Amino acid sequence: MEALLETSAREPVAPPPPLFNFARHLFQLNEARASKVAYIDDHGALTYGELEQRARRCASALRALGVHPEERVLLVMLDTVSLPVAFLGALYAGIVPVVANTLLSATDYAYMLTHSHARAVIVSEPLLPNVTEALKSIDDDGCQLIVSQPCASTEAPLAAPRFETLVDAATPALKGCASNADDIAFWLYSSGSTGKPKGTVHTHANLYWTAELYAKPVLGIVESDVVFSAAKLFFAYGLGNALTFPLSVGATAILMAERPTADAIFARLVEHRPTVFYGVPTLYANMLVSPNLPARADVAIRVCASAGEALPRDVGERFTAHFGAEILDGIGSTEMLHIFLSNRAGEVEYGTTGRPVPGYEIELRDEAGRPVPDGEIGDLFIKGPSAALMYWSNREKTRATFLGEWIRSGDKYRRLANGCYVYAGRSDDMLKVSGQYVSPVEVEMVLVAHPAVLEAAVVGVDHGGLVKTRAFVVLKRDFTPSDLLAEQLKAFVKERLAPHKYPRDIVFTDDLPKTATGKIQRFKLRELS
């Protein structure tokens, strides 16, 4: 049987030199853009020259606090210009920034502080209570607390030093750390949906590869672009969107500290007129049903990206019909740092995740590790140069995920005859009904195509020892739950999929549980069933 090994032919990308510090690389790339705006946030703007100077000052400030190369600093920071300054400043100094989800509990932060042995934590003032509680609960008293208050006019007395003040007072570091391309650069913690979060360890070169392999050739980002990511910087997807990619080409990035509601997104799309927008499927769906959806003439979007969950065909088609911009749906992971399988501009096939990004290889394997033929569901394995090194201090899970050059993604896919890949769901979410696999995502895609349905999530429930499907459905604002509508939805699915796949139960709900990155938490729905 022929192995399903997929890659795309193109001119090879030159690797970074062995001696390579990604922050210093960005500063050198943008030397001639000192006066150009790199970032715009809720408080103002920062030019490329100011970004470099403040990052180099940050490097000096962290070293003056006694944080040494290869030691960790935890960043619990909202999306303001201070976060790129802290991230790049740490990289420049050879210190390892650990970017943390801003929506976690004190218990989660206590675990991360202990697990990473962080020597400092930089926290945005609104997030201070949970981090302070976490620090009080851990034994290590060597972790220094630094508070970020980007808007000095609202500064209140603090028990800890203010990050922006430390940066202002420091002398810019003249030389960056002489890092190697394969040196540890930063960590990102996984969502922890199946246990404790895993500290995913990435190198300086990994950031370079995502820009060279995805951002430039697939997304087509250029210097004249203004980019805006609804996904936050603590998310691997958002870190590439709003830091790695724009800074690699000299573009301007918009940052937003508040929660990415449809109205908050619209305000930035109209005011700043970004040309590249990054979202997640749930957000795109909510934007389209909002009464405040701006007209095409009021925005400047030329291309969009989507990740986190599979983008429903109907959502993509309606978005493009309204705005005239395609959504390049793709899949990435914390372990691969960004998107490795994606649609391409001018070749978008909504309902699929497209084809492999040039430079990455894809295999679909069955439970015995054998390749599966087109049309059949298999486990997704990826090989590419942006792969993480390991999970920090977690040998068991590292060995289960990082298999030589390949990474086991935990996702199920099938490949169409035309080479496009269709998402079938997470391996843990797959259902076996009447002895046959059922992809929850496939059923969900059909449900959201119904005019009444905004969102849907499908799980398996036990019916007398047999697995049956149950769908949790969020309706659009003009529709009301009823038994009649539930039967109509079942019939709608029956007409479009094999009989064993339709949901036996329909549960109407006001919302679906999701991670901070927009992924539906089906395990929580199973707990309700």
N, C-alpha and C positions, 0 to 999 in steps of 0.2 A: 504494500500500500504506500502510495506516495505521501511523504511527510508534508504537512501544511506548514511550510516555512515561508514566511513572507517578508520581503524587504523591497525597497524601491531604489532603482538605479539613479544616480545623480553624481555630479562631480564631488569627489571626496572633500570633506572639510578638514583643514589643517588642524591638528591637535594643538593645545596650548603648549608652550615650552615647559620643560621640566621645572624650572624655577618660575613659579606663577602664583601671585596673590591676586585674587579676583577684585578686591577693592582698588588696589593699585592699577590693575588692568583698566577698570572703568575710568579712573581719574586720568590716565594717559589718553584714553580714547576721546575724552571730552575736554582736553586742554584748550582747544580753540573755541569752546562753547561757554566760556566762563560767565558771560552775561546773559545766556539763555536760561529761561525758567525751566528747572527740572521738576519741581513739585509745586502744586497748589493745594493747600488744605483749608480747613475751616477758619484758620486764623491769618492766612497770608500766603506768600510765595517764597520759594527758595531757588536761587539760581544754581547752575552747575558749579560755578566758582565757590559760592557759599557752601554748597553741599560738601565739596572736597575739603574746604577749610574747617568746617565744623566736624566732619568725620575724623580728620587728622587731629583736631583738638580733643575729640572724644577718645581717640587712641591714647593720647598723652594722659588724659584725666583718669582713664581706667588703670593705666600702668602706675600712675601716682598713688592710686588707692591700694596698690599691692596686688593687683590681678595680673598674673603672668601668662605668657603664651601657653596655649593648650588647656588652660583652665577655662571653666564655663561661667557665663553670665546669663542669667535668665531674664528674658525680655517679656514682660506682661504689659504690653503697650497698645493703646488704641492707634488707629491709622491716622497719624499726624506726621509732619516732617521730622519729628524727633526720632521716630522708629527707623527710617533709613539711615539717619545719622548714627544712631546707636549700633545698628547692624553692620554698616560699613566701617565704622570706627573700630569695632571689635575685630572684624576681619583684618583690617589694616595692621592692627597690633598683634595679630596672631592669636588673639583670644577667641574662644568659641562661643558665639551667640546661640542661645537656645530660645527660639521664638515660640511662645506659649499662647494657646487659646485664651482669649480674654473673657470667656463665658463660664469658666470653671469655678469649682467650689474651693474653699480653703483647704479641704482634705486633698484635693487634686494637686494644688500648688505645693503643699507640704511634701507630697510624694515626689514631685518633680525636683524640688530643691534638694531633697535627700538623695534621690537617685542620681542626679547630675553633679552633686557636690559643688553647686554653684557658689562662687566666691562673692558674687554680687547679684542683686536683682533690681532691675530698673522697672518701675511700675507707674503707669498713668494714674494721676491722682484719683479719678473716679473709681478705680479698681483697688485702691489702697486698703480698704477694710479686710477683704479676703486674704490679701497677701500678708498683711500685718498679723492676722490670726494664724496663718500658716507658719510664719517665722517663729511665733511664740510656741508653736506645738512641736518644733523639731529640736533635736539635741545640739545641732551644730550652731554655735554662736559666732562663727567666722564669716557668715554671709552678710554683706553690707547692703543696706536698703538705700535706694536712691529713687526719688520721686520726680516724675516728669510733669511739668506744668507749662505747656507750650505758650499759653497766653499769660504773660507776666502781669498784666493789668489786674488779673483776678487772684494774684498770688496771696495765699494765706499762710500764717506761721506754720512751719512744719518741724517735726522732730528729726527729720532726715534731710540730707542735702538735696537741693534741687538740681536735676540733671542739666537743665539749660544753663544754670549758673556755673556749674562745674565746667561745662564746655566753654562758656564765655571766658573763664579765667585761665584756661589752659593754653600753653604754647603749642602750636601745631607740630605734630611729630614730623620730623624731617624725612625719615625713612620708614617705609612699611616693613613688616616682618618678612624675612626672606623665606617665604613659604614655598613648598613644593606643590605642584598641581594636584598630587594625590594626598596631600596633608589634610587632616580633618579641619573643615572650615566652620561648619555649623550643624546644629541638630534641629529636627522637627519632631515633635511627639505625635504619634498616631492618635486616632480618635479614642482608642481604648474601648471600643464597643464590645470586644470579646475578652475583656480583662483589663489589667493595668495598662495604661498607655506605654507604647514602646518608643524609646529614644532612637530615632532613625538618624544615622550618622552619614553626613555628606561631605564631599571634598570641594576644594576650590574649583577644580576642573568641571565638576558636575553642573555648576551654574553656567559656565561657559557653553557646555554642550547643549543645554536646553535652548539657549538663545540662538546658537548656530544651526541646530537641527530643526527646531519647530518655529521659533518666533520669526526669523527672517525668511526662510523659504516657504513655510506653510501659512502662517498668519500674515506674512508680508508687511510687517511693521517697518516703518521708515522714520527718518528724523523729523519730518513735518507732521507726524501724527500727534494727536492728543489722546491719551488713553485713560480709561476709567474702569476700574474693577470693583464690582459689587462684592466679590469674594475678598475677604480681608487678608492682610499680609501674613497672618499667622498660619494660613492655609497654604500648602505647597503650591497650589494653583494660583492663589493670590500673590504669593511672593514673586513668582515668575512674571505674572501679569503687570504688577505695579512697581517692580524694582529691577529684576534682571533684564527684562525685555526692553522697557523704555530707555534705561540707562545704557544698554548695549548699542543703541542706535542714535542716542541724543534726542529722544522724544520728550514730551512733557506728560507727567502723570498727575491725575486728580486723586486726592485722598479724601476719604469721608470717615469721620470717627463714629457717627451714629449708625444705628441698625439699618440695613439696606431694605427699607420698605419701598414699595412702588413709587410713592410720592417723593421720597428722598432721592431716589434715582432720577425721577423726572426733573427735579429741580437742577441737578448737576448736568443732565443731558441738554437742557435748554440754556442754562447760564454759561457753561464752559464749552459746550458744543464739541465734546470728544468725538473723534473719528473712529476709534476702536473701543468697543465695549465688551466686557467679560461678565457673564452672568451664570446662573444655574437654572435648570429647567423650571423649578417652582417659581422663581422670580419672573422668568419670561411669561409664564402662564398668568401670574397675578398682574403683571403689567398690562397684558392684553385685555383683561376684563375690567380694568380700572376705568371709572368714568373720567379720570383726569389724564388719560393717555394723550400725549402731545401729538400734534400732526407731524407728518413727514417733513414739512417745510420748517418746522421749529427745531429740528435736530440736524446733526451733521454726520451721523453714523455711516461709515462705509463698510464695516465688517464687524461681526460679533463672534465670540467664542462661547462655548458651553461645556461644562464638565460636572462631575459629582454624581449625576444620575443620567440615565439615557433620556435624551430629548424626544418627546412625543412628536411624531410626524405632523400632526395637526397644529401644534404650537409653532413649530418651525415655519410651516407654510403660511400661517396667518401673520406671523411676525414679519416675514419677508414681504408679504402682500401689502402690509401697512407701511413699513419703513423703507422698503426697497433694498434692505441689507440682508445678506445671508448670515445664518448662524452656523459656524463651523463646529458641529458637535464632535467631541472627542473624549477619550478616556486617558487619565494619567493616574498616578498614585504617589503617596508620600515616598515610597521606596524608589520610584523612578524619577521623582522630583517634579515632573510635569508631563504633558501630553505626549504619548507615543503612538497613538492610533487616532486618526482624525479625518474628517471631511476636508475637502479643499475648495477654495473659492472657484466658482464656475463649474464645479463638479459635485456639488452637494446632493446627496441622496438622503433626504429626511427619513427617519426611521432606522437609519444605520449609523454606525460610528465611523464609517469611512474605511480608509486603508492605512497601512502602517506608515508612520512618519519616516522619511528617508533617514537611514542610519540606525534604525531599530529593526529587530527581527521578531516575528510572532510565530508561535506554534500553538496549536490546539491539540490536547492530548486526552485520552480516556483515562479511566481510573487505574489502568495498568501501565500508564505512561506511553501508550501507543498513539500514533497520530490518528485523527478522525477525519473522515471524508467530508467534502462540502455538504452543507445542509444539516449535519449532525452537531449536537451540542458537545463541546469539550472544554476542558480546563485551559485557561489562558496563561501561557508562559511568554516572558519577554526577555530579550537580550539587547542591551544598548549601553553606551558609554556614560550615561547619567545615573546609573544604578548606585544606590547607597552601598556603603561598606558593610554595614551590619546594624543590628539592634544593640545598643550599648548595654553591656552587662546582662545579656539574655542569650546565652549560647543555644539553648534548646530551640527558641523560635527563629534565631538566625539560621541555624542549620536546616530548619524546615522550609524556610522561604528563599534563602540565597543558595542556589544549587549550581555551583560552578559559575559559568557565565550567565546562567539563566535565573530569572526570578519567577517564583510561583505567585501569581497575582491574587488568587482566591476568587477570581471572576469566571463566569461561564459565558461562552460565546459560540456562535456558529458562523461559518463563512458561506456567503452566497457564491454562486458560480461566477459572478462578475468581479469577485475579489473583495467586495465590501463585507464588513463584519457587523453582526447584529448581536446586541447585548441580550443575554438570557438571565442575568442576575448574579448575585453573589453565590458562591458554592454552598454556603450555609443556608441560603434561602430557597434553594431548589426544592421542588415538590415531586413526589412520585405518586401519581393518581392512576388507579387501575393498572399498575405495573408500568406506566409510561411517565417519562419526565414531563413536568409542566414548568415553564418559566413564568414566575410571577410577573416579570416585566412585560412579557408578551401579552398577558391578559390585561395588565394595567394600561398598556398602549391602546388597546381596543376600547377600554372603558372611557379614557379621556378623549377619545374621538367623538363620543356622544355629546350632543349639544348641551346637555344638562350638567355634565361632569367637569369640575375644575381639576381635582386631583383624585388619585386612587392608589391603594396599596393592597396587595393580595398576599395572604398567608395561608398555611395549611392548618387545619384543625382536625381533631380526632372525632370521627363519627362511628362509634362502636368498633374501634380497632382499625377502621379504614380512614385514610387521609382524604379529606374533601377541601375544596378551596373556599375561602371566605374573603370577600372584598370589603374594605373600608373605603367609603366614598365621601368626598367633600363636594357639595353641589355649588354651582354658580349662584350668584345672589338672587336671581329671578326664579329659582326653582325651589320647590318644597318637598321634603321627604314624604314618601307614601308607599304603601304596598304595591300599588299599581306601577309606580316608577321603578321599584325594585325588580318587578317581573319584566318590565320593558328593558331594563339593563341586562338582565340574564339573556333575554331573547336576542338582544343586540350582539352580545358576545357569541352566542350559539351560531348566529348567521355567518360569523367571520372566522371562527376557529373550530377545531375538532371538538366534538360533543363533550369529551371528558374534561375539557379545559374551562368550561364556563363556571363561574362562581356559584356554589350552591346557596350561599348566604350573602346578602348585601346588608352591611351595617352603615348607616349614614352618620357622619360625624362632622363636627365643626372644623377640625384641623387634624393633621397627622403629625406624630412625633418625629422630629428630625434632629440630626446633629447640627453643630454650628456651621458646618460646611454644606448644609442643605440635603444631606442624604437621609432617606426615610429609614427610621429605626423599626424595622419589621419585627425584631425580637420583642419590642414593647407591645406591639399589637398581638403577637402570639400569646403574651402573658395575659392579655385581656380575654382571649378566646377560651 
